Amino acid sequence: MVAKVIPLADLRRLASTPPPPAPAAPFEGDLRDALGRPLHDLRISVTDRCNFRCSYCMPKEIFDKHYRFLPHDALLSFEEITRAARVFVSLGVRKIRLTGGEPLLRKNLERLVEMLAGLRTLEGQPLDLTLTTNGSLLKRKARALKDAGLQRVTVSLDALDDAIFRRMNDADFPVADVLEGIDEAHTVGLGPVKVNMVVKRGTNDHEVVAMAERFRGTPVVLRFIEYMDVGATNGWRMDEVLPSGELIARLGEVFPLEPLGAAAQGETAARWRYRDGQGEIGVISSVTQAFCRDCNRARLTTEGKLFLCLFGTQGHDLRALLRGDHADAAIGGAIAGIWQGRSDRYSELRAQLPPAPADGARRVEMHYIGG
């Protein structure tokens, strides 16, 4: 029997990565991209590995036992990540979210959290330091992460029905363990805990009301995410998207809702609260109600490539700069130049674009870039 081999370039590198940008003069002033958007939010992927095989992110038929993940020496070290973060903070970043893959699979992650927690914004304030996890290791890790300086966690949970949840994570992992992790995160003070549910019509959309009922009246903020066309491996189809407007209408028939204003500029979730005062929910509508015009996020992959959009097709190699003979100010100048040229707004243009990029490039995969 011939082993199934998945070429790395197909799923990780995706398209030819531009050569490292030449270090530039130190940046000064108010950093904005070509559409006037600031750089305030940095997502850092710390691993491309995950212990789940969710069909919308890492389908098992592709990410099987033959798939070769990145070798350890290709990953940014904790020191390199912290240095990169410090440079980004000098350009205006205020929030850092650690992602994966599953970030809690990265050994000694609490040490990185402690290093990042020591950084300060341009205004001298602590960073908003958060992490997104599938919750499988959260009960075990929550206390150490909190003690290291992590402020909040977001947990991915796509169903309460155990059979549906096991089928969706495709790793036979029980929902009860994730719920215990959520409880532990709240207990140790990693809150308010947010729970993200990716809603896929025909798969788990009938769980929407049950999810709302489970977290109503608790400190947990539940957010529903439209099933997105990230990458090229999840077989995305528009007819499997449950539009947020339809979801809100469905929930409103059971639990009357009213809209809330955004808590911060660039916030991805539209907020709603229960009229009876039992908390709030959010909906992230990147397919049907694009929020590109306020997007202030950059993404750094586990091997140091900078992507300017969740739906990007190419990255900028910052690892080469971090491992070269370059001062922080020069690297900051290079990053500033990249950001100033940014004009990405894929979600706003989705309906006008062909199903695949004309140049044959492939969008970056979710497990590689982080959510």
C-alpha positions as CSV (number, residue, x, y, z in Angstrom):
1,M,0.0,0.0,0.0
2,V,1.4,3.4,-1.0
3,A,1.5,6.0,1.7
4,K,-0.5,9.1,1.2
5,V,1.8,12.1,1.0
6,I,0.6,15.7,1.1
7,P,3.1,18.1,-0.3
8,L,3.8,20.8,2.3
9,A,3.6,23.6,-0.3
10,D,0.0,22.7,-1.0
11,L,-1.3,23.4,2.6
12,R,1.2,25.6,4.4
13,R,3.3,27.7,2.1
14,L,0.4,27.9,-0.3
15,A,2.0,30.5,-2.6
16,S,5.4,31.8,-3.2
17,T,6.3,33.9,-0.1
18,P,7.8,37.3,-1.0
19,P,11.4,37.8,-0.1
20,P,11.9,39.4,3.3
21,P,11.2,43.2,3.1
22,A,14.4,45.2,3.4
23,P,14.8,46.8,6.8
24,A,13.8,50.4,6.6
25,A,14.3,53.6,8.7
26,P,12.5,53.6,12.1
27,F,8.8,54.5,11.8
28,E,7.5,57.6,13.4
29,G,3.9,58.9,13.5
30,D,0.4,57.4,13.4
31,L,0.6,54.1,11.5
32,R,-2.3,53.6,9.0
33,D,-2.9,51.2,6.1
34,A,-4.0,52.3,2.6
35,L,-7.6,52.4,3.8
36,G,-6.8,54.4,6.9
37,R,-7.0,51.5,9.4
38,P,-4.6,51.4,12.4
39,L,-2.7,48.4,13.6
40,H,-4.0,47.6,17.1
41,D,-4.5,43.8,17.2
42,L,-1.9,41.0,16.6
43,R,-2.8,37.3,16.4
44,I,0.2,35.0,16.9
45,S,0.0,31.4,16.0
46,V,2.3,29.4,18.3
47,T,1.9,25.9,16.6
48,D,0.4,24.5,13.4
49,R,-0.6,21.3,15.3
50,C,-4.0,20.4,16.8
51,N,-5.4,17.4,18.5
52,F,-8.9,17.9,16.9
53,R,-9.7,17.3,13.2
54,C,-12.6,19.6,12.7
55,S,-13.9,19.3,9.1
56,Y,-14.0,23.1,8.6
57,C,-10.4,23.6,9.7
58,M,-8.2,20.4,9.6
59,P,-10.1,17.6,7.9
60,K,-8.7,14.2,8.8
61,E,-8.5,13.0,5.2
62,I,-5.8,15.6,4.6
63,F,-4.3,16.1,8.0
64,D,-3.7,12.4,8.6
65,K,-0.8,10.4,10.1
66,H,1.3,11.1,7.0
67,Y,1.0,14.9,7.2
68,R,4.3,16.4,8.2
69,F,3.9,19.4,10.5
70,L,6.6,22.1,10.8
71,P,9.8,21.0,12.4
72,H,10.6,22.6,15.7
73,D,13.5,24.7,14.4
74,A,11.2,26.3,11.9
75,L,9.0,27.7,14.6
76,L,9.7,31.1,16.1
77,S,11.2,30.6,19.6
78,F,9.5,32.3,22.6
79,E,12.3,34.9,22.5
80,E,11.7,35.6,18.8
81,I,7.9,35.9,19.4
82,T,8.4,38.3,22.2
83,R,10.8,40.4,20.2
84,A,8.4,40.5,17.3
85,A,5.6,41.4,19.7
86,R,7.6,44.2,21.2
87,V,8.2,45.7,17.7
88,F,4.5,45.5,16.9
89,V,3.6,47.1,20.2
90,S,6.0,50.0,19.3
91,L,3.8,50.5,16.2
92,G,0.6,50.7,18.1
93,V,-0.5,47.1,18.9
94,R,-2.6,47.0,22.1
95,K,-4.0,43.4,22.0
96,I,-2.2,40.1,21.4
97,R,-4.1,36.9,21.0
98,L,-2.3,33.5,21.0
99,T,-3.7,31.0,18.6
100,G,-2.8,27.8,16.7
101,G,-3.5,25.1,15.7
102,E,-4.2,24.4,19.3
103,P,-1.9,26.7,21.3
104,L,-2.0,24.7,24.5
105,L,-0.1,22.0,22.7
106,R,3.0,24.2,22.6
107,K,5.2,23.1,25.4
108,N,5.7,25.5,28.3
109,L,3.4,28.1,26.8
110,E,2.9,29.8,30.1
111,R,6.6,30.9,29.9
112,L,5.7,32.8,26.6
113,V,2.6,34.3,28.3
114,E,4.8,35.6,31.2
115,M,7.2,37.2,28.7
116,L,4.5,38.9,26.7
117,A,2.7,40.0,29.9
118,G,5.8,42.2,30.6
119,L,5.3,44.3,27.5
120,R,3.6,47.7,27.7
121,T,1.6,49.7,25.1
122,L,2.7,53.1,23.8
123,E,0.4,54.6,26.5
124,G,2.3,52.5,29.2
125,Q,-0.6,50.1,29.8
126,P,-0.4,46.3,30.0
127,L,-1.4,44.5,26.8
128,D,-4.8,42.9,26.4
129,L,-3.4,39.4,26.4
130,T,-5.8,36.6,25.3
131,L,-5.8,33.1,24.0
132,T,-8.1,31.0,21.8
133,T,-8.3,27.2,22.5
134,N,-10.4,24.2,21.8
135,G,-10.6,23.7,25.5
136,S,-9.2,20.1,25.5
137,L,-6.3,21.0,27.8
138,L,-7.8,24.1,29.5
139,K,-8.8,22.5,32.8
140,R,-5.2,21.4,33.3
141,K,-3.6,24.6,32.1
142,A,-5.9,27.4,33.2
143,R,-4.3,28.2,36.6
144,A,-0.7,28.3,35.2
145,L,-1.8,30.6,32.4
146,K,-3.6,33.0,34.7
147,D,-0.6,33.0,37.1
148,A,1.7,33.8,34.1
149,G,-0.3,36.9,33.2
150,L,-3.0,35.7,30.7
151,Q,-6.1,37.8,31.0
152,R,-8.8,36.0,29.1
153,V,-9.6,32.9,27.0
154,T,-11.9,32.2,24.1
155,V,-13.0,28.6,23.8
156,S,-14.2,27.0,20.6
157,L,-17.3,24.8,21.2
158,D,-19.5,23.8,18.2
159,A,-22.2,21.7,20.0
160,L,-23.5,20.6,23.3
161,D,-24.8,17.2,22.1
162,D,-21.9,14.9,22.7
163,A,-22.4,12.8,19.6
164,I,-22.5,15.8,17.4
165,F,-19.5,17.4,19.1
166,R,-17.4,14.2,18.8
167,R,-18.4,13.9,15.1
168,M,-17.4,17.5,14.5
169,N,-14.0,17.4,16.3
170,D,-13.4,14.0,14.6
171,A,-11.1,13.0,17.5
172,D,-13.8,11.4,19.7
173,F,-13.3,14.1,22.3
174,P,-16.2,14.5,24.8
175,V,-18.0,17.8,25.3
176,A,-18.0,17.4,29.0
177,D,-14.2,17.9,29.2
178,V,-14.5,21.2,27.3
179,L,-17.2,22.4,29.6
180,E,-15.0,21.6,32.6
181,G,-12.3,23.6,31.1
182,I,-14.6,26.6,30.6
183,D,-15.7,26.3,34.3
184,E,-12.1,26.2,35.4
185,A,-11.1,29.2,33.3
186,H,-13.9,31.2,35.0
187,T,-12.9,30.0,38.4
188,V,-9.3,31.1,38.1
189,G,-10.2,34.5,36.7
190,L,-9.6,34.1,32.9
191,G,-12.8,36.0,32.1
192,P,-15.1,37.0,30.9
193,V,-14.7,33.7,29.1
194,K,-16.0,33.7,25.5
195,V,-17.3,30.7,23.7
196,N,-17.2,30.6,19.9
197,M,-19.5,28.3,18.0
198,V,-19.0,27.9,14.2
199,V,-22.5,27.3,12.8
200,K,-22.7,25.1,9.8
201,R,-26.2,24.6,8.3
202,G,-27.2,21.0,8.3
203,T,-24.5,20.0,10.7
204,N,-25.0,21.8,14.0
205,D,-27.4,24.8,13.4
206,H,-30.1,22.9,15.4
207,E,-27.8,23.3,18.4
208,V,-28.0,27.1,18.4
209,V,-30.9,27.5,20.9
210,A,-29.4,24.8,23.2
211,M,-26.1,26.6,23.3
212,A,-27.8,29.9,24.1
213,E,-29.8,28.3,26.8
214,R,-26.7,26.7,28.3
215,F,-24.8,30.0,28.7
216,R,-27.7,32.4,29.4
217,G,-27.5,33.8,32.9
218,T,-23.8,33.0,33.2
219,P,-20.7,35.2,32.9
220,V,-19.8,33.4,29.6
221,V,-20.3,35.4,26.4
222,L,-21.4,33.1,23.6
223,R,-20.6,34.1,20.0
224,F,-21.9,32.5,16.8
225,I,-19.6,32.5,13.8
226,E,-20.7,32.1,10.2
227,Y,-19.0,29.2,8.6
228,M,-16.2,30.8,6.5
229,D,-14.3,30.1,3.4
230,V,-10.9,30.1,5.0
231,G,-8.3,28.2,3.1
232,A,-9.0,25.5,0.5
233,T,-9.3,22.2,2.4
234,N,-12.7,22.5,4.1
235,G,-15.0,22.2,1.0
236,W,-16.8,25.4,1.9
237,R,-20.2,26.0,0.2
238,M,-22.4,29.1,0.6
239,D,-25.5,26.9,1.1
240,E,-23.9,25.7,4.4
241,V,-23.7,29.2,5.8
242,L,-26.4,30.1,8.3
243,P,-26.6,34.0,7.9
244,S,-26.4,35.8,11.3
245,G,-29.6,37.6,10.5
246,E,-31.4,34.3,10.3
247,L,-29.7,33.0,13.4
248,I,-30.7,36.1,15.4
249,A,-34.3,35.8,14.2
250,R,-34.3,32.1,15.2
251,L,-33.0,32.9,18.7
252,G,-35.2,35.9,19.1
253,E,-38.3,33.7,18.8
254,V,-37.2,31.9,22.0
255,F,-35.2,34.6,23.9
256,P,-36.1,38.1,22.9
257,L,-33.0,40.1,22.0
258,E,-32.0,43.8,21.5
259,P,-28.9,45.1,19.9
260,L,-25.9,46.6,21.7
261,G,-23.3,49.0,20.5
262,A,-19.7,47.9,19.8
263,A,-17.4,47.8,22.8
264,A,-14.4,48.8,20.8
265,Q,-13.4,50.0,17.3
266,G,-12.7,47.1,15.1
267,E,-14.7,44.6,17.1
268,T,-15.7,41.7,14.9
269,A,-18.8,40.6,16.8
270,A,-22.1,42.4,16.6
271,R,-23.4,42.4,20.2
272,W,-27.0,41.5,21.3
273,R,-28.4,41.2,24.8
274,Y,-31.3,39.3,26.2
275,R,-34.1,41.7,27.1
276,D,-34.7,39.9,30.4
277,G,-31.1,40.8,31.5
278,Q,-29.7,37.3,31.3
279,G,-26.5,38.3,29.5
280,E,-25.4,38.9,25.9
281,I,-24.4,37.1,22.8
282,G,-22.4,38.0,19.7
283,V,-22.5,37.2,16.0
284,I,-19.5,37.3,13.7
285,S,-20.8,37.7,10.2
286,S,-17.7,37.8,7.9
287,V,-19.6,36.2,5.1
288,T,-22.9,38.1,5.0
289,Q,-22.0,41.4,6.8
290,A,-18.3,42.2,6.1
291,F,-16.4,44.3,8.7
292,C,-13.3,44.8,6.6
293,R,-13.5,48.6,6.9
294,D,-12.6,48.5,10.6
295,C,-10.2,45.6,10.5
296,N,-7.1,46.5,12.6
297,R,-5.6,43.0,12.8
298,A,-2.4,41.4,11.6
299,R,-1.5,37.8,11.9
300,L,1.9,36.2,12.6
301,T,2.2,32.5,11.8
302,T,4.2,30.0,13.9
303,E,7.1,30.2,11.5
304,G,7.1,34.0,11.4
305,K,5.2,34.9,8.3
306,L,3.1,38.1,8.5
307,F,-0.4,37.9,6.9
308,L,-2.6,41.0,6.6
309,C,-5.9,39.2,6.1
310,L,-7.5,36.0,7.3
311,F,-8.1,35.2,3.7
312,G,-4.6,36.1,2.5
313,T,-2.7,34.1,-0.1
314,Q,0.9,35.2,0.7
315,G,2.9,36.3,3.7
316,H,5.9,38.4,4.5
317,D,8.9,36.6,6.0
318,L,9.6,38.3,9.3
319,R,11.6,35.3,10.6
320,A,14.4,36.1,8.3
321,L,14.5,39.6,9.7
322,L,14.3,38.4,13.3
323,R,17.2,35.9,12.7
324,G,19.2,38.4,10.7
325,D,21.5,41.3,11.8
326,H,18.7,43.9,12.1
327,A,17.8,46.3,14.9
328,D,14.3,46.4,16.3
329,A,13.8,49.8,14.9
330,A,14.7,48.7,11.4
331,I,12.3,45.7,11.6
332,G,9.6,48.0,12.8
333,G,10.2,50.2,9.8
334,A,9.8,47.2,7.5
335,I,6.6,46.2,9.2
336,A,5.3,49.7,9.0
337,G,6.0,49.8,5.3
338,I,4.1,46.5,4.8
339,W,1.1,47.8,6.8
340,Q,1.0,51.1,4.9
341,G,0.6,49.2,1.7
342,R,-2.2,47.0,3.0
343,S,-5.6,47.3,1.1
344,D,-7.0,43.9,1.9
345,R,-10.8,43.7,2.1
346,Y,-11.6,40.2,0.9
347,S,-15.0,39.8,2.7
348,E,-16.3,43.0,1.2
349,L,-15.3,41.9,-2.3
350,R,-16.1,38.2,-2.0
351,A,-19.2,38.3,-4.3
352,Q,-17.2,40.0,-7.0
353,L,-14.2,37.6,-6.9
354,P,-13.7,34.3,-8.7
355,P,-14.0,31.1,-6.6
356,A,-10.2,30.8,-6.8
357,P,-7.5,33.4,-7.3
358,A,-6.7,34.0,-11.0
359,D,-3.0,33.5,-10.4
360,G,-3.5,30.0,-8.9
361,A,-2.5,31.0,-5.4
362,R,-4.4,29.4,-2.5
363,R,-5.7,31.1,0.6
364,V,-3.9,30.4,3.8
365,E,-5.3,27.6,6.0
366,M,-7.0,28.3,9.3
367,H,-4.8,25.9,11.4
368,Y,-1.7,27.7,10.1
369,I,-2.7,31.3,10.5
370,G,-5.0,31.0,13.6
371,G,-8.5,32.4,13.9
